[in-house]
Amino acid sequence: MLIIEDKIDWEKVMSAPRYAGGHEEVMDSMFGDNAEVISTYHDHDWSGEIAWAYKFPTGEVAIMTDYYGSCSGCDSWEDCCDEEAHNMIIGLCGSAKIFKNTAEAKEWCASIAPTEVPMDFPWRSAQYLFKGEK
Protein backbone atom coordinates (compact mmCIF):
# COMPACT_ATOMS: atom_id res chain seq x y z
CA MET A 1 0.00 0.00 0.00
CA LEU A 2 1.30 3.41 -1.02
CA ILE A 3 2.02 5.83 1.82
CA ILE A 4 2.54 9.07 -0.05
CA GLU A 5 3.93 10.92 2.96
CA ASP A 6 6.98 8.65 2.63
CA LYS A 7 7.46 9.88 -0.96
CA ILE A 8 7.58 13.62 -0.20
CA ASP A 9 10.77 15.27 -1.41
CA TRP A 10 11.17 17.53 1.60
CA GLU A 11 14.21 19.36 0.26
CA LYS A 12 12.46 20.35 -2.98
CA VAL A 13 9.05 21.16 -1.57
CA MET A 14 10.36 23.17 1.38
CA SER A 15 12.46 25.28 -0.98
CA ALA A 16 9.47 26.05 -3.24
CA PRO A 17 8.35 29.70 -3.15
CA ARG A 18 5.51 30.50 -0.76
CA TYR A 19 3.18 33.26 -1.84
CA ALA A 20 -0.52 33.91 -2.31
CA GLY A 21 -1.74 32.01 -5.33
CA GLY A 22 1.66 30.34 -5.80
CA HIS A 23 0.59 26.79 -5.18
CA GLU A 24 1.84 25.46 -8.51
CA GLU A 25 5.46 25.48 -7.39
CA VAL A 26 4.61 23.66 -4.18
CA MET A 27 2.46 21.06 -5.93
CA ASP A 28 4.98 20.50 -8.75
CA SER A 29 7.82 19.89 -6.29
CA MET A 30 5.85 17.84 -3.75
CA PHE A 31 7.36 14.46 -4.63
CA GLY A 32 10.38 15.48 -6.70
CA ASP A 33 11.59 12.47 -8.69
CA ASN A 34 9.47 10.08 -6.61
CA ALA A 35 6.36 10.67 -8.75
CA GLU A 36 5.38 12.08 -12.12
CA VAL A 37 2.84 14.90 -12.41
CA ILE A 38 0.37 13.50 -14.95
CA SER A 39 -2.40 16.10 -14.87
CA THR A 40 -2.99 19.52 -13.34
CA TYR A 41 -5.79 22.01 -13.00
CA HIS A 42 -5.48 25.61 -11.86
CA ASP A 43 -8.31 28.04 -12.45
CA HIS A 44 -5.88 31.03 -12.51
CA ASP A 45 -8.29 33.35 -10.75
CA TRP A 46 -7.50 35.78 -7.92
CA SER A 47 -8.55 33.06 -5.53
CA GLY A 48 -9.59 29.60 -6.41
CA GLU A 49 -8.83 25.94 -6.51
CA ILE A 50 -6.25 23.59 -7.93
CA ALA A 51 -5.91 19.85 -8.50
CA TRP A 52 -2.83 17.74 -9.18
CA ALA A 53 -2.53 14.09 -10.17
CA TYR A 54 0.69 12.21 -9.47
CA LYS A 55 1.70 8.80 -10.76
CA PHE A 56 4.11 6.77 -8.66
CA PRO A 57 6.49 4.12 -10.01
CA THR A 58 4.15 1.45 -8.58
CA GLY A 59 1.45 2.67 -10.99
CA GLU A 60 -0.69 4.11 -8.21
CA VAL A 61 -2.11 7.59 -8.69
CA ALA A 62 -2.65 10.23 -6.01
CA ILE A 63 -4.99 13.17 -6.52
CA MET A 64 -4.59 16.23 -4.35
CA THR A 65 -6.63 19.42 -4.30
CA ASP A 66 -6.14 22.75 -2.58
CA TYR A 67 -7.59 26.24 -2.43
CA TYR A 68 -5.82 29.57 -2.51
CA GLY A 69 -6.40 33.23 -1.89
CA SER A 70 -4.95 36.36 -3.41
CA CYS A 71 -3.44 38.02 -0.36
CA SER A 72 -1.58 37.18 2.83
CA GLY A 73 -4.81 37.43 4.81
CA CYS A 74 -6.57 34.77 2.75
CA ASP A 75 -3.81 32.41 1.57
CA SER A 76 -2.10 30.24 4.12
CA TRP A 77 1.03 29.74 1.97
CA GLU A 78 1.87 33.45 1.95
CA ASP A 79 5.11 33.79 3.92
CA CYS A 80 4.34 30.77 6.06
CA CYS A 81 7.15 29.44 8.23
CA ASP A 82 8.70 26.01 7.71
CA GLU A 83 6.60 24.39 10.43
CA GLU A 84 3.38 25.73 8.89
CA ALA A 85 4.46 24.61 5.40
CA HIS A 86 5.38 21.16 6.74
CA ASN A 87 1.96 20.80 8.38
CA MET A 88 0.11 21.94 5.23
CA ILE A 89 2.07 19.48 3.08
CA ILE A 90 1.26 16.63 5.45
CA GLY A 91 -2.40 17.77 5.40
CA LEU A 92 -2.48 17.76 1.59
CA CYS A 93 -1.05 14.25 1.52
CA GLY A 94 -3.43 13.09 4.24
CA SER A 95 -6.44 14.24 2.26
CA ALA A 96 -5.23 12.82 -1.07
CA LYS A 97 -7.30 10.28 -2.94
CA ILE A 98 -5.23 7.22 -3.91
CA PHE A 99 -6.11 4.99 -6.86
CA LYS A 100 -4.68 1.68 -8.07
CA ASN A 101 -4.00 3.07 -11.55
CA THR A 102 -4.58 5.97 -13.92
CA ALA A 103 -7.78 4.50 -15.39
CA GLU A 104 -9.37 4.29 -11.94
CA ALA A 105 -8.33 7.88 -11.16
CA LYS A 106 -9.73 9.17 -14.46
CA GLU A 107 -13.02 7.40 -13.87
CA TRP A 108 -13.38 8.90 -10.40
CA CYS A 109 -12.54 12.41 -11.66
CA ALA A 110 -15.09 12.11 -14.47
CA SER A 111 -17.77 11.07 -11.96
CA ILE A 112 -17.57 14.29 -9.92
CA ALA A 113 -20.74 16.30 -10.41
CA PRO A 114 -20.12 19.85 -11.63
CA THR A 115 -22.65 21.06 -9.08
CA GLU A 116 -20.47 20.03 -6.13
CA VAL A 117 -19.62 22.87 -3.77
CA PRO A 118 -15.96 23.09 -2.66
CA MET A 119 -16.89 23.57 1.00
CA ASP A 120 -18.93 20.36 0.93
CA PHE A 121 -16.73 18.35 -1.44
CA PRO A 122 -13.08 19.47 -1.23
CA TRP A 123 -12.04 17.39 -4.27
CA ARG A 124 -14.39 19.28 -6.60
CA SER A 125 -11.56 20.72 -8.68
CA ALA A 126 -10.39 17.17 -9.53
CA GLN A 127 -13.28 17.00 -12.04
CA TYR A 128 -11.11 19.09 -14.38
CA LEU A 129 -8.18 16.68 -14.35
CA PHE A 130 -7.74 14.53 -17.46
CA LYS A 131 -10.33 16.57 -19.41
CA GLY A 132 -10.24 15.63 -23.05
CA GLU A 133 -8.25 12.46 -22.40
CA LYS A 134 -9.58 8.98 -22.99
Secondary structure, 3 states (H helix, E strand, C coil): CCCHHHHCCHHHHHHCCCCCCCHHHHHHHCCHHHCEEEEEEECCCCCEEEEEEEECCCCCEEEEEEEECCCCCCCCCCCCCHHHHHHHHHHHHHCCEEECCHHHHHHHHHCCCCCCCCCCCCCHHHHHCCCCCC
